[in-house]
Amino acid sequence: MIASSTNKATKQDWLELGYQHFATFGPDNLSIKRLSKELGASRASFYNYFGDADVFIDELLTMHWKIAVNFSNEGKSFCTQLFPDLYDVLAKYPIPLQFNIQLFRHRHVPAYNFLFIKTYENSANAFLLKLFAQEFNLSQPESELFKLWLTVGEAWYSRLNPEDLSASTMENHAREILDAVIQFSGSTLYSSLSAGNAI
């Protein structure tokens, strides 16, 4: 819960609002002044809790990792098939999904790239690779499946519009991309590239 102007903002208040702002506006537009104004709290309280903006960002990334682990646990419990189960679960996480979109869009920052890949690996290993292989009758080794799944994910994230994160829209994007990737993975070109052969 976000503190009102009559309450003292807690560390958690700063983190929750900061998380929403990072997800909505991106890391480049994360403003302590704007957060302070919305919380009705002094900037001094921010510096008391975090010391500086870098520590704050690190804590937001840690918060996101915990949410990603919870997502993977829910997905493992709920998803029995890729379509529509995955996208129904994803639709319950609009702010964390927007946060992941920001990580994807700012992958030139090593910490953001690392966390994007780590969250992707976590959900893939927890339940998604199994569903992916099951959906398309794939029998490649797990490392090859992950490369394909990551290719799908990068294309999927590049298409996402934060204004429409409905289950049906996300699923439609995924179906289109998966069809193209699966066709490509069966091609001679893909086999040559995977084997490291020259074209």
N, C-alpha and C positions, 0 to 999 in steps of 0.2 A: 504494500500500500504506500502511495506517495504522500509525504507529509504536506499538510496545509501550511499557510503562512503563519498560523498561530502555533505550530508545533516545531520542535527541533528536528531537523532532518537527520535520520540515522544513516549509518554507512550503507545499509541495505537500500534505503530510499535512493541514495545517489546511484548505486549500482543498477537498480531496476530502471530508473529513468535513463541513465546513461546507456544501458543495453538497448532500450527502445530507440533512443536517438541514433546510436551507432547503426542499428538495423534500418531505420527509416531514412536518415540523412547521410550516412556513410561516415567513415572515420575522419575524413578531411573537414567535415562540418560539425564535428563534435565540439561544442562550445561550453566551457565551464560557466561562462557568464549566463548563457541561456538556461542551462540546467539550474543554476543558482536562482534565477528569476522564477522558473516554473516551480521549484521546490519552496520558494519563499525562504531560502536559507542563504547565509553569507558564504562568500567564496572562502573565507577563512575556515569554515567547517569542512569544506572540501579538502583543503590543504592539511587540515588536522588529521583527516582520515587517510589520505592517500599520499601526501607529500608533493607529488607532481603528476602531470597528465600521463606519463609513461607507466607509472605504477597503476593508475586507474585503468588504462587500456589493458594491461596485463591481467588485472582482476576481471575485467569484462570477458577477456578471452577464456580465462579459467571458468567463469560462469557459463559461457557457451559450451565448453567441453562437457560440463556436468549435464547440461540440457541435452546435448547430443547423445550422451550415454543413456539418459532416460528414454530418449526417442528410440534408440536401438533396442532397449529392453522391451519397450511397448511394441515395437515392430515385431520382435521375435515372438512375443506372446500372441499378437493379434493377426499377423499376416500369414495366411496359408497359401496365398498365390500372389503373383506380382500385380496382376490387374484384377479388381480395382483396389485391393487391400492396401498396397503401399501408398497410393495417392489419397486414400481416405484417411490414413494416419497422418501423412504429411500436411493435409489441410487443417489438422488440429494444431499445427505449430507455425502459424503465419509469421510471428515476430522472429522466432529462431531461424525460420527459412529465409526471411529477409536478411538476417544477420549473416547467414551463410552466403547469400548472394553478394553481400558487401565484401566478404572474404574473397570470394571468387573474382569480383571485379577489381580487387586491389592485391592480386597475387604477386605483384612486383615487390611487395613488402614481405620479406622472408617469414616473419612470424604469422602473417595472415595465410600465406601459401601453405605453410607447415600445418596450421590448424585445419584449413580446408581439406587437405589430403588426409589428415589424421581422422577427422570426423567421417570422411568418406570411407576410409579403410575400416573404421570401427563398425559402421552399419553394414558394410559389405561382408565382413567376416562374421558378424553376429547372425545375419539372416538373408541378406540380399543376394549374395552370389548363388546360394542354394535355390532361391526362387527364380533367379535369372536363368540358371542352367535348366531348371525344371520347365520353365515357360517355353524355352526354345530348343529343348532336347540337346543341350550342349554337353560335350564330354571332355572338353579341353582341361588341362591342368589348372589348378586354382590361380596360379600366377597369370596365365593367359586370359582366364575369365575376368580377372581383376582389370587387366589392361583394357579389355573390351568394355567392361562396365564403366571404367573411368572415362573412356572416350565418349560413351553415351552421356555420362554425367556432365562432362564439360560442354557438350553440345546442348544439353538440356538446360543447364544454368545460363548459357548465353541467350536462350530464348525466353527465359522467365521474365514476366512483367510483374513487379511487386504489386501493381494495382489489381491483378487478377491471379490469385493463387488458389483458385477453386480446384477441387479434386478433378473435375472433368477436364479443365483446361490443362492441368499438369499431366494428366494421363494421356491426353491427345498428343501433346508434345512428345512424350516418351514413346508412344506407339510409332509415330512417324520416324523418330530418330533410331529407335531400336530396329525397325524394319531395314533402314538404310545400312546400319552398322552390321547387322546379321548378314545381309547380302554381301557387303564388303568383306566380312571375315571369311566368307567361303570362296573369295576370289584368289586367283593366282598371284595378283599383286600383293595381297595381304600375306599370303604364304611366303613370298619372297622377302617382304619387309620384316616379317616376324623371324625368319631364319637369318636375317642380316645379309642377304644376298644383294648384289648390285642389280639394278633394273636394266 
